[in-house]
């Protein structure tokens, strides 16, 4: 590269969604929408559409490691987003590479259940995320059911319960926790951000839409993109999260205009352009 500032690069490590609304496809669309060059390592192939998941084919852990090491040998990565890792073998291999290479701050979206309700990972993978991955993560972004699975507790039923579970997750080793409260229902969507500096509870009007496919993937990849661009600063998560939520709110509100599929359609990642 000659002249000018280097291009901001983000990496997504996740599964593939043929319908394009979640997984690697959503990550790369989000990176592009937010002005970041996207790179990707595939961990699993899924057979899915907007109505549900009918199959998952895991990539062997060793080959996931090969993809990561080969990419990082050549391309400097400013931030890494982790999505669906699929198996305990893959989780441990990804954790090993992250410990070796440190490819920017790691934003972990611990994908365990699809929007359709389909379970995507086994208990051994959940255990590996808890033990091996969370201590290497700068920010983990579970929803209420995922937080419950990581803590082996019943799901939180109130904002106070979310705050308590977010602090419990923080004690497992990540730098910060963004616990998403969309599953609580109600007129507002409540998120809880917790780090060593304290607790921030944010509330936004809930967007009434059926186009919710890939919302978690989109939010976490938006956070990673903004980090790669240098938004905020070391450990300054609140401005990054708020900008990412602004983007997701717009994408959610415009999702139904796409008219994709007959189930939970995707958000509109490029609503600001077309």
Secondary structure, DSSP 8 states (H G I E B T S, - for coil): --SS----EEEEEEEE-TTSSSHHHHHHHHHHHTT-EEEEEEEEEEEEETTEEEEEEE--HHHHHHHHHHHHTT---SEEEE----SHHHHHHHHHHHHHH--SEEEE----B-TTS-B-S-HHHHHHIIIIIGGG-SEE--BHHHHHHHHTS----SHHHHHHHHHHHHTTT-SEEEEE-GGG-SSEEEEEEEETTEEEEEEEE----S--BTHHHHHHHHHHHHHHTT-S-TT-HHHHHHHHHHHHHHHHHTGGGG---SSS-B--TTTTT-
